Amino acid sequence: MSDHLSKAEIRKDALQGAVEATATTVGEVATILTRAVRDVAGALGGLATEAFELRDAARRAAAEHEDRALPPADRSEGPSGD
């Protein structure tokens, strides 16, 4: 006796294989996109950190420059001018 698959079984197997392949591909693409979003968020966070550090360094440099420009008597009064 020979085992012959009916046309319906062949179609079912082909459809099942296509669905499985599609699900696997969608999963792989979702993983790629998730990693990309995570990497972009990390890069933007790093950029923001650098911007904050640059802003703080610029403020410190400006304050130091101001402090050096003031005559010695004005330095002791503090920022309020009291």
HTML snippet that shows the backbone in 3Dmol.js (N, CA, C, O; Angstrom):
<script src="https://3Dmol.org/build/3Dmol-min.js"></script>
<div id="view" style="width:600px;height:400px;position:relative"></div>
<script>
const pdb = `
ATOM      1  N   MET A   1       0.843  -1.165   0.000  1.00  0.00           N
ATOM      2  CA  MET A   1       0.000   0.000   0.000  1.00  0.00           C
ATOM      3  C   MET A   1       0.890   1.231   0.000  1.00  0.00           C
ATOM      4  O   MET A   1       1.844   1.295   0.775  1.00  0.00           O
ATOM      5  N   SER A   2       0.608   2.190  -0.833  1.00  0.00           N
ATOM      6  CA  SER A   2       1.414   3.407  -0.922  1.00  0.00           C
ATOM      7  C   SER A   2       0.707   4.528  -0.173  1.00  0.00           C
ATOM      8  O   SER A   2      -0.520   4.633  -0.169  1.00  0.00           O
ATOM      9  N   ASP A   3       1.517   5.348   0.451  1.00  0.00           N
ATOM     10  CA  ASP A   3       0.966   6.486   1.184  1.00  0.00           C
ATOM     11  C   ASP A   3       0.931   7.681   0.255  1.00  0.00           C
ATOM     12  O   ASP A   3       1.964   8.262  -0.079  1.00  0.00           O
ATOM     13  N   HIS A   4      -0.251   8.032  -0.148  1.00  0.00           N
ATOM     14  CA  HIS A   4      -0.441   9.209  -0.988  1.00  0.00           C
ATOM     15  C   HIS A   4      -1.180  10.264  -0.186  1.00  0.00           C
ATOM     16  O   HIS A   4      -2.172   9.985   0.486  1.00  0.00           O
ATOM     17  N   LEU A   5      -0.673  11.474  -0.276  1.00  0.00           N
ATOM     18  CA  LEU A   5      -1.349  12.584   0.390  1.00  0.00           C
ATOM     19  C   LEU A   5      -2.422  13.125  -0.537  1.00  0.00           C
ATOM     20  O   LEU A   5      -2.227  13.230  -1.748  1.00  0.00           O
ATOM     21  N   SER A   6      -3.533  13.459   0.041  1.00  0.00           N
ATOM     22  CA  SER A   6      -4.589  14.063  -0.775  1.00  0.00           C
ATOM     23  C   SER A   6      -4.198  15.504  -1.081  1.00  0.00           C
ATOM     24  O   SER A   6      -3.319  16.075  -0.437  1.00  0.00           O
ATOM     25  N   LYS A   7      -4.864  16.075  -2.069  1.00  0.00           N
ATOM     26  CA  LYS A   7      -4.617  17.475  -2.430  1.00  0.00           C
ATOM     27  C   LYS A   7      -4.900  18.387  -1.244  1.00  0.00           C
ATOM     28  O   LYS A   7      -4.205  19.383  -1.041  1.00  0.00           O
ATOM     29  N   ALA A   8      -5.898  18.055  -0.479  1.00  0.00           N
ATOM     30  CA  ALA A   8      -6.244  18.883   0.685  1.00  0.00           C
ATOM     31  C   ALA A   8      -5.116  18.849   1.714  1.00  0.00           C
ATOM     32  O   ALA A   8      -4.770  19.885   2.280  1.00  0.00           O
ATOM     33  N   GLU A   9      -4.541  17.678   1.962  1.00  0.00           N
ATOM     34  CA  GLU A   9      -3.439  17.578   2.921  1.00  0.00           C
ATOM     35  C   GLU A   9      -2.204  18.329   2.431  1.00  0.00           C
ATOM     36  O   GLU A   9      -1.504  18.967   3.218  1.00  0.00           O
ATOM     37  N   ILE A  10      -1.942  18.249   1.129  1.00  0.00           N
ATOM     38  CA  ILE A  10      -0.805  18.962   0.545  1.00  0.00           C
ATOM     39  C   ILE A  10      -1.001  20.467   0.705  1.00  0.00           C
ATOM     40  O   ILE A  10      -0.066  21.181   1.067  1.00  0.00           O
ATOM     41  N   ARG A  11      -2.209  20.948   0.438  1.00  0.00           N
ATOM     42  CA  ARG A  11      -2.518  22.382   0.591  1.00  0.00           C
ATOM     43  C   ARG A  11      -2.385  22.811   2.054  1.00  0.00           C
ATOM     44  O   ARG A  11      -1.842  23.872   2.362  1.00  0.00           O
ATOM     45  N   LYS A  12      -2.897  21.954   2.946  1.00  0.00           N
ATOM     46  CA  LYS A  12      -2.819  22.257   4.379  1.00  0.00           C
ATOM     47  C   LYS A  12      -1.365  22.355   4.817  1.00  0.00           C
ATOM     48  O   LYS A  12      -1.000  23.283   5.539  1.00  0.00           O
ATOM     49  N   ASP A  13      -0.533  21.415   4.392  1.00  0.00           N
ATOM     50  CA  ASP A  13       0.878  21.435   4.756  1.00  0.00           C
ATOM     51  C   ASP A  13       1.592  22.662   4.182  1.00  0.00           C
ATOM     52  O   ASP A  13       2.421  23.278   4.853  1.00  0.00           O
ATOM     53  N   ALA A  14       1.265  23.004   2.953  1.00  0.00           N
ATOM     54  CA  ALA A  14       1.867  24.190   2.330  1.00  0.00           C
ATOM     55  C   ALA A  14       1.445  25.458   3.063  1.00  0.00           C
ATOM     56  O   ALA A  14       2.269  26.334   3.324  1.00  0.00           O
ATOM     57  N   LEU A  15       0.156  25.553   3.395  1.00  0.00           N
ATOM     58  CA  LEU A  15      -0.337  26.718   4.126  1.00  0.00           C
ATOM     59  C   LEU A  15       0.298  26.789   5.511  1.00  0.00           C
ATOM     60  O   LEU A  15       0.702  27.863   5.957  1.00  0.00           O
ATOM     61  N   GLN A  16       0.386  25.655   6.187  1.00  0.00           N
ATOM     62  CA  GLN A  16       0.999  25.615   7.511  1.00  0.00           C
ATOM     63  C   GLN A  16       2.458  26.076   7.435  1.00  0.00           C
ATOM     64  O   GLN A  16       2.901  26.865   8.269  1.00  0.00           O
ATOM     65  N   GLY A  17       3.190  25.597   6.461  1.00  0.00           N
ATOM     66  CA  GLY A  17       4.586  26.012   6.291  1.00  0.00           C
ATOM     67  C   GLY A  17       4.704  27.508   6.027  1.00  0.00           C
ATOM     68  O   GLY A  17       5.598  28.170   6.553  1.00  0.00           O
ATOM     69  N   ALA A  18       3.799  28.034   5.213  1.00  0.00           N
ATOM     70  CA  ALA A  18       3.824  29.465   4.906  1.00  0.00           C
ATOM     71  C   ALA A  18       3.513  30.295   6.144  1.00  0.00           C
ATOM     72  O   ALA A  18       4.158  31.314   6.392  1.00  0.00           O
ATOM     73  N   VAL A  19       2.528  29.860   6.920  1.00  0.00           N
ATOM     74  CA  VAL A  19       2.172  30.585   8.147  1.00  0.00           C
ATOM     75  C   VAL A  19       3.331  30.547   9.143  1.00  0.00           C
ATOM     76  O   VAL A  19       3.655  31.563   9.759  1.00  0.00           O
ATOM     77  N   GLU A  20       3.951  29.386   9.302  1.00  0.00           N
ATOM     78  CA  GLU A  20       5.080  29.269  10.215  1.00  0.00           C
ATOM     79  C   GLU A  20       6.247  30.153   9.774  1.00  0.00           C
ATOM     80  O   GLU A  20       6.865  30.827  10.599  1.00  0.00           O
ATOM     81  N   ALA A  21       6.541  30.150   8.499  1.00  0.00           N
ATOM     82  CA  ALA A  21       7.637  30.979   7.977  1.00  0.00           C
ATOM     83  C   ALA A  21       7.324  32.460   8.173  1.00  0.00           C
ATOM     84  O   ALA A  21       8.199  33.246   8.535  1.00  0.00           O
ATOM     85  N   THR A  22       6.077  32.830   7.933  1.00  0.00           N
ATOM     86  CA  THR A  22       5.670  34.226   8.124  1.00  0.00           C
ATOM     87  C   THR A  22       5.786  34.635   9.586  1.00  0.00           C
ATOM     88  O   THR A  22       6.289  35.716   9.891  1.00  0.00           O
ATOM     89  N   ALA A  23       5.324  33.780  10.486  1.00  0.00           N
ATOM     90  CA  ALA A  23       5.407  34.086  11.916  1.00  0.00           C
ATOM     91  C   ALA A  23       6.860  34.234  12.360  1.00  0.00           C
ATOM     92  O   ALA A  23       7.183  35.129  13.140  1.00  0.00           O
ATOM     93  N   THR A  24       7.721  33.373  11.873  1.00  0.00           N
ATOM     94  CA  THR A  24       9.142  33.460  12.220  1.00  0.00           C
ATOM     95  C   THR A  24       9.746  34.762  11.712  1.00  0.00           C
ATOM     96  O   THR A  24      10.488  35.430  12.432  1.00  0.00           O
ATOM     97  N   THR A  25       9.431  35.117  10.483  1.00  0.00           N
ATOM     98  CA  THR A  25       9.960  36.351   9.897  1.00  0.00           C
ATOM     99  C   THR A  25       9.451  37.573  10.641  1.00  0.00           C
ATOM    100  O   THR A  25      10.217  38.495  10.920  1.00  0.00           O
ATOM    101  N   VAL A  26       8.154  37.588  10.965  1.00  0.00           N
ATOM    102  CA  VAL A  26       7.594  38.716  11.719  1.00  0.00           C
ATOM    103  C   VAL A  26       8.284  38.832  13.076  1.00  0.00           C
ATOM    104  O   VAL A  26       8.587  39.938  13.523  1.00  0.00           O
ATOM    105  N   GLY A  27       8.531  37.714  13.727  1.00  0.00           N
ATOM    106  CA  GLY A  27       9.239  37.732  15.006  1.00  0.00           C
ATOM    107  C   GLY A  27      10.648  38.283  14.878  1.00  0.00           C
ATOM    108  O   GLY A  27      11.088  39.067  15.719  1.00  0.00           O
ATOM    109  N   GLU A  28      11.355  37.882  13.840  1.00  0.00           N
ATOM    110  CA  GLU A  28      12.710  38.377  13.619  1.00  0.00           C
ATOM    111  C   GLU A  28      12.710  39.881  13.345  1.00  0.00           C
ATOM    112  O   GLU A  28      13.548  40.612  13.874  1.00  0.00           O
ATOM    113  N   VAL A  29      11.776  40.335  12.525  1.00  0.00           N
ATOM    114  CA  VAL A  29      11.675  41.768  12.216  1.00  0.00           C
ATOM    115  C   VAL A  29      11.321  42.560  13.480  1.00  0.00           C
ATOM    116  O   VAL A  29      11.873  43.635  13.715  1.00  0.00           O
ATOM    117  N   ALA A  30      10.406  42.029  14.288  1.00  0.00           N
ATOM    118  CA  ALA A  30      10.042  42.701  15.539  1.00  0.00           C
ATOM    119  C   ALA A  30      11.247  42.811  16.466  1.00  0.00           C
ATOM    120  O   ALA A  30      11.437  43.836  17.120  1.00  0.00           O
ATOM    121  N   THR A  31      12.049  41.772  16.525  1.00  0.00           N
ATOM    122  CA  THR A  31      13.259  41.805  17.350  1.00  0.00           C
ATOM    123  C   THR A  31      14.233  42.859  16.837  1.00  0.00           C
ATOM    124  O   THR A  31      14.810  43.612  17.620  1.00  0.00           O
ATOM    125  N   ILE A  32      14.409  42.908  15.544  1.00  0.00           N
ATOM    126  CA  ILE A  32      15.300  43.909  14.941  1.00  0.00           C
ATOM    127  C   ILE A  32      14.804  45.316  15.264  1.00  0.00           C
ATOM    128  O   ILE A  32      15.588  46.179  15.658  1.00  0.00           O
ATOM    129  N   LEU A  33      13.509  45.544  15.098  1.00  0.00           N
ATOM    130  CA  LEU A  33      12.947  46.868  15.365  1.00  0.00           C
ATOM    131  C   LEU A  33      13.056  47.230  16.847  1.00  0.00           C
ATOM    132  O   LEU A  33      13.356  48.373  17.193  1.00  0.00           O
ATOM    133  N   THR A  34      12.815  46.264  17.704  1.00  0.00           N
ATOM    134  CA  THR A  34      12.923  46.518  19.144  1.00  0.00           C
ATOM    135  C   THR A  34      14.346  46.912  19.514  1.00  0.00           C
ATOM    136  O   THR A  34      14.551  47.857  20.275  1.00  0.00           O
ATOM    137  N   ARG A  35      15.313  46.204  18.990  1.00  0.00           N
ATOM    138  CA  ARG A  35      16.716  46.541  19.259  1.00  0.00           C
ATOM    139  C   ARG A  35      17.057  47.909  18.689  1.00  0.00           C
ATOM    140  O   ARG A  35      17.779  48.682  19.318  1.00  0.00           O
ATOM    141  N   ALA A  36      16.545  48.210  17.508  1.00  0.00           N
ATOM    142  CA  ALA A  36      16.827  49.510  16.895  1.00  0.00           C
ATOM    143  C   ALA A  36      16.257  50.639  17.742  1.00  0.00           C
ATOM    144  O   ALA A  36      16.927  51.647  17.967  1.00  0.00           O
ATOM    145  N   VAL A  37      15.028  50.476  18.210  1.00  0.00           N
ATOM    146  CA  VAL A  37      14.415  51.504  19.054  1.00  0.00           C
ATOM    147  C   VAL A  37      15.219  51.668  20.343  1.00  0.00           C
ATOM    148  O   VAL A  37      15.462  52.790  20.787  1.00  0.00           O
ATOM    149  N   ARG A  38      15.625  50.561  20.937  1.00  0.00           N
ATOM    150  CA  ARG A  38      16.430  50.604  22.158  1.00  0.00           C
ATOM    151  C   ARG A  38      17.759  51.320  21.895  1.00  0.00           C
ATOM    152  O   ARG A  38      18.180  52.152  22.699  1.00  0.00           O
ATOM    153  N   ASP A  39      18.419  51.008  20.785  1.00  0.00           N
ATOM    154  CA  ASP A  39      19.697  51.626  20.457  1.00  0.00           C
ATOM    155  C   ASP A  39      19.547  53.126  20.201  1.00  0.00           C
ATOM    156  O   ASP A  39      20.382  53.921  20.631  1.00  0.00           O
ATOM    157  N   VAL A  40      18.480  53.506  19.500  1.00  0.00           N
ATOM    158  CA  VAL A  40      18.233  54.928  19.234  1.00  0.00           C
ATOM    159  C   VAL A  40      17.966  55.664  20.540  1.00  0.00           C
ATOM    160  O   VAL A  40      18.484  56.760  20.757  1.00  0.00           O
ATOM    161  N   ALA A  41      17.152  55.060  21.417  1.00  0.00           N
ATOM    162  CA  ALA A  41      16.876  55.690  22.712  1.00  0.00           C
ATOM    163  C   ALA A  41      18.164  55.851  23.515  1.00  0.00           C
ATOM    164  O   ALA A  41      18.371  56.885  24.151  1.00  0.00           O
ATOM    165  N   GLY A  42      19.021  54.853  23.493  1.00  0.00           N
ATOM    166  CA  GLY A  42      20.294  54.947  24.198  1.00  0.00           C
ATOM    167  C   GLY A  42      21.191  56.036  23.629  1.00  0.00           C
ATOM    168  O   GLY A  42      21.835  56.774  24.374  1.00  0.00           O
ATOM    169  N   ALA A  43      21.229  56.130  22.307  1.00  0.00           N
ATOM    170  CA  ALA A  43      22.050  57.162  21.665  1.00  0.00           C
ATOM    171  C   ALA A  43      21.522  58.557  21.989  1.00  0.00           C
ATOM    172  O   ALA A  43      22.303  59.463  22.279  1.00  0.00           O
ATOM    173  N   LEU A  44      20.219  58.734  21.944  1.00  0.00           N
ATOM    174  CA  LEU A  44      19.638  60.038  22.268  1.00  0.00           C
ATOM    175  C   LEU A  44      19.851  60.389  23.735  1.00  0.00           C
ATOM    176  O   LEU A  44      20.093  61.549  24.071  1.00  0.00           O
ATOM    177  N   GLY A  45      19.763  59.397  24.602  1.00  0.00           N
ATOM    178  CA  GLY A  45      20.041  59.631  26.018  1.00  0.00           C
ATOM    179  C   GLY A  45      21.484  60.054  26.238  1.00  0.00           C
ATOM    180  O   GLY A  45      21.763  60.942  27.043  1.00  0.00           O
ATOM    181  N   GLY A  46      22.395  59.417  25.524  1.00  0.00           N
ATOM    182  CA  GLY A  46      23.806  59.799  25.608  1.00  0.00           C
ATOM    183  C   GLY A  46      24.039  61.216  25.107  1.00  0.00           C
ATOM    184  O   GLY A  46      24.822  61.968  25.688  1.00  0.00           O
ATOM    185  N   LEU A  47      23.363  61.573  24.037  1.00  0.00           N
ATOM    186  CA  LEU A  47      23.473  62.932  23.507  1.00  0.00           C
ATOM    187  C   LEU A  47      22.951  63.947  24.515  1.00  0.00           C
ATOM    188  O   LEU A  47      23.570  64.991  24.725  1.00  0.00           O
ATOM    189  N   ALA A  48      21.817  63.647  25.138  1.00  0.00           N
ATOM    190  CA  ALA A  48      21.256  64.551  26.140  1.00  0.00           C
ATOM    191  C   ALA A  48      22.211  64.707  27.320  1.00  0.00           C
ATOM    192  O   ALA A  48      22.389  65.813  27.831  1.00  0.00           O
ATOM    193  N   THR A  49      22.821  63.616  27.754  1.00  0.00           N
ATOM    194  CA  THR A  49      23.791  63.680  28.846  1.00  0.00           C
ATOM    195  C   THR A  49      24.960  64.579  28.469  1.00  0.00           C
ATOM    196  O   THR A  49      25.391  65.411  29.267  1.00  0.00           O
ATOM    197  N   GLU A  50      25.471  64.414  27.260  1.00  0.00           N
ATOM    198  CA  GLU A  50      26.566  65.262  26.790  1.00  0.00           C
ATOM    199  C   GLU A  50      26.148  66.729  26.762  1.00  0.00           C
ATOM    200  O   GLU A  50      26.925  67.605  27.144  1.00  0.00           O
ATOM    201  N   ALA A  51      24.930  66.998  26.313  1.00  0.00           N
ATOM    202  CA  ALA A  51      24.447  68.383  26.253  1.00  0.00           C
ATOM    203  C   ALA A  51      24.373  68.990  27.651  1.00  0.00           C
ATOM    204  O   ALA A  51      24.763  70.141  27.845  1.00  0.00           O
ATOM    205  N   PHE A  52      23.873  68.224  28.630  1.00  0.00           N
ATOM    206  CA  PHE A  52      23.816  68.722  30.006  1.00  0.00           C
ATOM    207  C   PHE A  52      25.225  68.992  30.538  1.00  0.00           C
ATOM    208  O   PHE A  52      25.462  70.013  31.184  1.00  0.00           O
ATOM    209  N   GLU A  53      26.140  68.092  30.269  1.00  0.00           N
ATOM    210  CA  GLU A  53      27.511  68.270  30.746  1.00  0.00           C
ATOM    211  C   GLU A  53      28.166  69.485  30.095  1.00  0.00           C
ATOM    212  O   GLU A  53      28.884  70.237  30.755  1.00  0.00           O
ATOM    213  N   LEU A  54      27.917  69.676  28.797  1.00  0.00           N
ATOM    214  CA  LEU A  54      28.458  70.851  28.117  1.00  0.00           C
ATOM    215  C   LEU A  54      27.868  72.141  28.676  1.00  0.00           C
ATOM    216  O   LEU A  54      28.583  73.124  28.866  1.00  0.00           O
ATOM    217  N   ARG A  55      26.564  72.137  28.938  1.00  0.00           N
ATOM    218  CA  ARG A  55      25.908  73.321  29.499  1.00  0.00           C
ATOM    219  C   ARG A  55      26.497  73.650  30.869  1.00  0.00           C
ATOM    220  O   ARG A  55      26.788  74.809  31.161  1.00  0.00           O
ATOM    221  N   ASP A  56      26.671  72.631  31.703  1.00  0.00           N
ATOM    222  CA  ASP A  56      27.233  72.855  33.034  1.00  0.00           C
ATOM    223  C   ASP A  56      28.675  73.365  32.942  1.00  0.00           C
ATOM    224  O   ASP A  56      29.065  74.264  33.688  1.00  0.00           O
ATOM    225  N   ALA A  57      29.452  72.801  32.044  1.00  0.00           N
ATOM    226  CA  ALA A  57      30.835  73.250  31.875  1.00  0.00           C
ATOM    227  C   ALA A  57      30.875  74.698  31.392  1.00  0.00           C
ATOM    228  O   ALA A  57      31.712  75.482  31.837  1.00  0.00           O
ATOM    229  N   ALA A  58      29.969  75.048  30.481  1.00  0.00           N
ATOM    230  CA  ALA A  58      29.916  76.429  29.995  1.00  0.00           C
ATOM    231  C   ALA A  58      29.529  77.385  31.120  1.00  0.00           C
ATOM    232  O   ALA A  58      30.085  78.479  31.219  1.00  0.00           O
ATOM    233  N   ARG A  59      28.588  76.985  31.963  1.00  0.00           N
ATOM    234  CA  ARG A  59      28.197  77.831  33.097  1.00  0.00           C
ATOM    235  C   ARG A  59      29.361  78.017  34.067  1.00  0.00           C
ATOM    236  O   ARG A  59      29.605  79.121  34.553  1.00  0.00           O
ATOM    237  N   ARG A  60      30.078  76.922  34.347  1.00  0.00           N
ATOM    238  CA  ARG A  60      31.222  77.026  35.257  1.00  0.00           C
ATOM    239  C   ARG A  60      32.298  77.933  34.669  1.00  0.00           C
ATOM    240  O   ARG A  60      32.883  78.753  35.377  1.00  0.00           O
ATOM    241  N   ALA A  61      32.555  77.781  33.380  1.00  0.00           N
ATOM    242  CA  ALA A  61      33.567  78.615  32.733  1.00  0.00           C
ATOM    243  C   ALA A  61      33.154  80.078  32.746  1.00  0.00           C
ATOM    244  O   ALA A  61      33.986  80.953  32.987  1.00  0.00           O
ATOM    245  N   ALA A  62      31.878  80.354  32.490  1.00  0.00           N
ATOM    246  CA  ALA A  62      31.400  81.737  32.504  1.00  0.00           C
ATOM    247  C   ALA A  62      31.495  82.323  33.900  1.00  0.00           C
ATOM    248  O   ALA A  62      31.887  83.478  34.062  1.00  0.00           O
ATOM    249  N   ALA A  63      31.142  81.541  34.910  1.00  0.00           N
ATOM    250  CA  ALA A  63      31.227  82.028  36.287  1.00  0.00           C
ATOM    251  C   ALA A  63      32.674  82.280  36.678  1.00  0.00           C
ATOM    252  O   ALA A  63      32.976  83.269  37.346  1.00  0.00           O
ATOM    253  N   GLU A  64      33.559  81.399  36.270  1.00  0.00           N
ATOM    254  CA  GLU A  64      34.977  81.579  36.577  1.00  0.00           C
ATOM    255  C   GLU A  64      35.516  82.816  35.883  1.00  0.00           C
ATOM    256  O   GLU A  64      36.296  83.572  36.461  1.00  0.00           O
ATOM    257  N   HIS A  65      35.100  83.019  34.650  1.00  0.00           N
ATOM    258  CA  HIS A  65      35.541  84.194  33.893  1.00  0.00           C
ATOM    259  C   HIS A  65      35.022  85.469  34.566  1.00  0.00           C
ATOM    260  O   HIS A  65      35.760  86.445  34.696  1.00  0.00           O
ATOM    261  N   GLU A  66      33.761  85.460  34.992  1.00  0.00           N
ATOM    262  CA  GLU A  66      33.184  86.617  35.689  1.00  0.00           C
ATOM    263  C   GLU A  66      33.928  86.889  36.973  1.00  0.00           C
ATOM    264  O   GLU A  66      34.231  88.038  37.293  1.00  0.00           O
ATOM    265  N   ASP A  67      34.225  85.827  37.715  1.00  0.00           N
ATOM    266  CA  ASP A  67      34.905  85.954  38.994  1.00  0.00           C
ATOM    267  C   ASP A  67      36.287  86.579  38.802  1.00  0.00           C
ATOM    268  O   ASP A  67      36.715  87.395  39.618  1.00  0.00           O
ATOM    269  N   ARG A  68      36.976  86.209  37.747  1.00  0.00           N
ATOM    270  CA  ARG A  68      38.310  86.766  37.481  1.00  0.00           C
ATOM    271  C   ARG A  68      38.216  88.219  37.019  1.00  0.00           C
ATOM    272  O   ARG A  68      39.145  88.997  37.237  1.00  0.00           O
ATOM    273  N   ALA A  69      37.109  88.590  36.387  1.00  0.00           N
ATOM    274  CA  ALA A  69      36.962  89.946  35.862  1.00  0.00           C
ATOM    275  C   ALA A  69      36.601  90.941  36.959  1.00  0.00           C
ATOM    276  O   ALA A  69      36.836  92.137  36.788  1.00  0.00           O
ATOM    277  N   LEU A  70      36.038  90.491  38.079  1.00  0.00           N
ATOM    278  CA  LEU A  70      35.643  91.388  39.165  1.00  0.00           C
ATOM    279  C   LEU A  70      36.867  91.850  39.947  1.00  0.00           C
ATOM    280  O   LEU A  70      37.814  91.085  40.130  1.00  0.00           O
ATOM    281  N   PRO A  71      36.852  93.092  40.404  1.00  0.00           N
ATOM    282  CA  PRO A  71      37.931  93.539  41.284  1.00  0.00           C
ATOM    283  C   PRO A  71      37.875  92.749  42.586  1.00  0.00           C
ATOM    284  O   PRO A  71      36.807  92.249  42.938  1.00  0.00           O
ATOM    285  N   PRO A  72      38.973  92.619  43.309  1.00  0.00           N
ATOM    286  CA  PRO A  72      39.004  91.820  44.539  1.00  0.00           C
ATOM    287  C   PRO A  72      37.949  92.220  45.555  1.00  0.00           C
ATOM    288  O   PRO A  72      37.420  91.342  46.237  1.00  0.00           O
ATOM    289  N   ALA A  73      37.615  93.481  45.691  1.00  0.00           N
ATOM    290  CA  ALA A  73      36.609  93.918  46.668  1.00  0.00           C
ATOM    291  C   ALA A  73      35.231  93.403  46.302  1.00  0.00           C
ATOM    292  O   ALA A  73      34.446  93.078  47.194  1.00  0.00           O
ATOM    293  N   ASP A  74      34.912  93.318  45.021  1.00  0.00           N
ATOM    294  CA  ASP A  74      33.595  92.870  44.578  1.00  0.00           C
ATOM    295  C   ASP A  74      33.419  91.361  44.724  1.00  0.00           C
ATOM    296  O   ASP A  74      32.284  90.889  44.792  1.00  0.00           O
ATOM    297  N   ARG A  75      34.474  90.614  44.772  1.00  0.00           N
ATOM    298  CA  ARG A  75      34.388  89.153  44.864  1.00  0.00           C
ATOM    299  C   ARG A  75      33.824  88.694  46.197  1.00  0.00           C
ATOM    300  O   ARG A  75      33.150  87.666  46.258  1.00  0.00           O
ATOM    301  N   SER A  76      34.083  89.424  47.247  1.00  0.00           N
ATOM    302  CA  SER A  76      33.646  88.984  48.574  1.00  0.00           C
ATOM    303  C   SER A  76      32.166  89.251  48.828  1.00  0.00           C
ATOM    304  O   SER A  76      31.603  88.694  49.771  1.00  0.00           O
ATOM    305  N   GLU A  77      31.524  90.082  48.020  1.00  0.00           N
ATOM    306  CA  GLU A  77      30.120  90.426  48.257  1.00  0.00           C
ATOM    307  C   GLU A  77      29.170  89.300  47.905  1.00  0.00           C
ATOM    308  O   GLU A  77      28.066  89.257  48.447  1.00  0.00           O
ATOM    309  N   GLY A  78      29.543  88.395  47.030  1.00  0.00           N
ATOM    310  CA  GLY A  78      28.668  87.297  46.654  1.00  0.00           C
ATOM    311  C   GLY A  78      27.736  87.695  45.533  1.00  0.00           C
ATOM    312  O   GLY A  78      27.781  88.834  45.069  1.00  0.00           O
ATOM    313  N   PRO A  79      26.889  86.779  45.085  1.00  0.00           N
ATOM    314  CA  PRO A  79      26.044  87.023  43.921  1.00  0.00           C
ATOM    315  C   PRO A  79      24.936  88.043  44.178  1.00  0.00           C
ATOM    316  O   PRO A  79      24.455  88.658  43.227  1.00  0.00           O
ATOM    317  N   SER A  80      24.512  88.247  45.433  1.00  0.00           N
ATOM    318  CA  SER A  80      23.404  89.163  45.667  1.00  0.00           C
ATOM    319  C   SER A  80      23.868  90.614  45.737  1.00  0.00           C
ATOM    320  O   SER A  80      23.046  91.528  45.677  1.00  0.00           O
ATOM    321  N   GLY A  81      25.158  90.833  45.862  1.00  0.00           N
ATOM    322  CA  GLY A  81      25.685  92.174  45.909  1.00  0.00           C
ATOM    323  C   GLY A  81      25.550  92.796  47.284  1.00  0.00           C
ATOM    324  O   GLY A  81      25.699  94.011  47.414  1.00  0.00           O
ATOM    325  N   ASP A  82      25.273  92.011  48.318  1.00  0.00           N
ATOM    326  CA  ASP A  82      25.108  92.526  49.676  1.00  0.00           C
ATOM    327  C   ASP A  82      26.412  92.908  50.303  1.00  0.00           C
ATOM    328  O   ASP A  82      26.438  93.359  51.449  1.00  0.00           O
TER     329      ASP A  82
END
`;
const viewer = $3Dmol.createViewer("view");
viewer.addModel(pdb, "pdb");
viewer.setStyle({}, {cartoon: {color: "spectrum"}});
viewer.zoomTo();
viewer.render();
</script>
